[in-house]
Amino acid sequence: AGFLLGPNSPIGLPAFSNTEADLELGDFGILFLLFAEGLNLSPQRVKQLGQFGKLGVAQLLASMALLFAALLVAGPYVVNFFAANTFLHMDDNVVQLFNSPSEAFCIAAAGALSSSAFV
């Protein structure tokens, strides 16, 4: 939906074309989300959630390892396939992202951290 409503909409619906105001609006949304989640926490609840710390670390490491392996092995093939067979224009820098193990690890770590926030 954001792709269709954004400033680069392919069908001409740039509902959110003021990017500075959109960033501020997004910041307020995150602020309110964190405030609402903070209202639900108590010291007892934090202690209860602390019991699952080892499981959370295991989930984070497993997600990171899975994403790293997928990006390192299949990443270049997928990006090259989409660059050659779709209407999406891929910059050469994007294609080169998946050729380096250190860059694949950084992308996998960011992906695992962002996915664990929703779990």
Sequence and secondary structure as in RCSB ss.txt:
>XXXX:A:sequence
AGFLLGPNSPIGLPAFSNTEADLELGDFGILFLLFAEGLNLSPQRVKQLGQFGKLGVAQLLASMALLFAALLVAG
PYVVNFFAANTFLHMDDNVVQLFNSPSEAFCIAAAGALSSSAFV
>XXXX:A:secstr
 HHHHSTT TTS  S   HHHHHHHHHHHHHHHHHHHHHT  HHHHHHHHTTHHHHHHHHHHHHHHHHHHHHHHH
HHHHHHHHHHSS    HHHHHHTT HHHHHHHHHHHHHHHHHH 
